[in-house]
Amino acid sequence: MVEDVSPQQTWEALASRPEAALCDVRTEAEWTFVGLPDLAELAKEVSLIPWQVYPSMAHNPGFVAQLAEAGLTPEHRIFFLCRTGGRSRAAALAAEAAGFPYCYNVADGFEGPVDPEGHRGTVAGWKASDLPWRQR
């Protein structure tokens, strides 16, 4: 069962557990134009593996194989992140079904829901939690 965890809980796990890893499942365009979590102060890197392939947004058939190629193993505690938490939940469920038992969904993702003015990144999610991030 994939558990939803807050961005802050994710950061704390990444900081305190050597086997904790962050997998960003958004698209190349999102990584480039919206930004990425920055784990430099934890001496870790984000695994960038798209769940869907832009621009068709078709499912990435190599997703599970790419987890292994990124060095992720069933011993890792993998925290999956997308824009708002939908794609990351699907990716975490797929990884769990493929034999990765410790999968978590980062609730509200990187940007979270829109605010009253229609902007993301101010209400909830990684950015709104004031966690480190950078432009690519």
Order of alpha helices (4+ residues) and beta strands (2+ residues): beta-alpha-beta-alpha-beta-beta-beta-beta-alpha-beta-alpha-beta-beta
